[in-house]
Amino acid sequence: MRGEQLGIFTHGHAVPLNPEGTSSDDPTWPAIRDYLVNHYDGDSDDPFWDENVWYQTE
């Protein structure tokens, strides 16, 4: 897509897992974040996990 770094197209719905502006006490994001950090063997202190918006396709 012109002017963008990334374009993703999906059939169905993409649901944000950590929508911009949600607080750290969102009930679902901490568990999903922990899963992603563990699955990808990441560092939970790395700001990467919170600086990006994550989506799930349905």
Residue pairs with C-beta under 8 A, 6 or more apart in sequence:
1 7
8 14
8 55
10 57
12 57
12 58
13 57
13 58
14 55
14 56
14 57
14 58
15 55
15 56
15 57
15 58
16 53
16 54
16 55
17 28
17 29
17 32
17 53
17 54
17 55
17 56
18 26
18 29
18 32
18 33
18 50
18 53
18 54
19 53
20 53
22 29
24 30
32 54
33 44
33 49
33 50
34 44
36 42
36 49
36 54
37 43
37 44
37 49
42 48
42 49
